[in-house]
Amino acid sequence: MRFATPTPPYLAPARHTPRIMAEVLLALSPGLAALVFQFGPGVLIQCLIALCAALLAEAAALRLRDRPIAATLADGSAALTAVLLAVSLPPLAPAWLAVFGAAFAILVGKQLYGGLGYNPFNPAMVGYAVLLISFPKPMTAWLPPVDWNATPLGFAETWNAIFLRELPEGLNFDALALATPLDALALATPLDALKNPSAIPPSLGTGWAWANWGFLLGGLWLLGRKLIDWRIPVGFLGALSGCALAWFLWEPAGTPTPLFHLFGGATMLGAFFIATDPVTVATTPQGRWIHGVGAGALVFVIRAYGGYPDGVAFAVLLMNLAAPTLDHYTRPRVYGT
């Protein structure tokens, strides 16, 4: 049977998954570059470890499920999960930590539910949350930003530190490790002294600010490419800054400013790259507003009152859990009904 071919112009095809994943990975590059510049080559090594572990775990799961391996690995979703997890890990974290986190993210956070498009939770944040709860000490042992006036760890020394847990003579992991600015807030004692931003080393705060600027730049590019819904990051950042501003105005003495919350920790990474995961967020416009606002507010609550220094992972997972309910109660009214 012959089918009539309509005359052009034709509608442009929708973006395919590999193209979308590649563009998101490209958007991550400014923030990733800032992390490497500030914290050294350990960031790239963690990405390599997590990537290998994620691909192997994905291939093993697909083999067990009798699904096509090459085509699925080529879609880039496992690679994106690995990178999102790796940039959340301390640069000198032991290699097994990245392997365990990436494998758990793929096997439990993704393949257990049926693969890409069926997972109710963001896989990278599932892996990160399990690591943070199970291994809190290595997960909070961050390096201070590289001191370029001294001799920073080179690639070989960093490789040995991650895989062999060996450091050059005269150095030890406890001396190198330093809490993040948000760790300083969460662990400071007493409470008023612990919430005083002046207690945070200026260089450390600056290092995280540069990383957040990089992720903000990549996020704006994603918005320009219309790869993410603007409602989620706007709601996320608006709620976080609004809560922080209200807290600051209520008790300005010893309280971090809203800018500290916006450019500290994983704020921009969470707002543009994690909370916007199209598979795990609400699908209605109003639902996405609520999703972004809820995640931003939860981040502030966990940072200010919770037991963990940064609440992005837990906030995103909680809002992932609420996504079906948001879709149910925010369905747009059908025209004519």
Secondary structure, DSSP 8 states (H G I E B T S, - for coil): -------S--------HHHHHHHHHHHHHHHHHHHHHHH-THHHHHHHHHHHHHHHHHHHHHHHTT--HHHHHTTSHHHHHHHHHHTTS-TT--HHHHHHHHHHHHHTTTGGGTSTTT-SS-HHHHHHHHHHHH-HHHHT-B-----TTS----HHHHHHHHHT----TT--HHHH-B--HHHHHHH-SSHHHHT-GGGS-HHHHHHHHHHHHHHHHHHHHHHHTT-S-THHHHHHHHHHHHHHHHHHHH--TT---HHHHHTSTTHHHIIIIITT-TTTS--SHHHHHHHHHHHHHHHHHHHHHSSSS--HHHHHHHHHHHHHHHHHHT----TT-
